[in-house]
Amino acid sequence: MKLTELTKITDEKIKENEGKVVFSFYELNVKYNLSKEEQEIFLKYAKTRLNNLGYTVYLEGDKYFYKEKFYDLTPQEKLVAIREKNNS
């Protein structure tokens, strides 16, 4: 997967929901058919990109706060990014 493809996928996810971006196990394994190594690269890139855009990024095993509730990342969630209202 090329860097331009990763950027496009990330941008599409942001358009879907600007406040909360989620990359699922299904998307990475089935939809995009990424190997484990490609998934690691993708998640690293997505985390860096989303951090730079003002998101707080959570990966497997993390807990996060969204809309007044605490959540644990489920096994189906590979990455969750939350954008605070005051971030730009």
Secondary structure, 3 states (H helix, E strand, C coil): CCHHHHHHHHHHHHHHCCCEEEEEHHHHHHHCCCCHHHHHHHHHHHHHHHHHCCEEEEECCCEEEECCEEEECCCCEEEEEEECCCCC
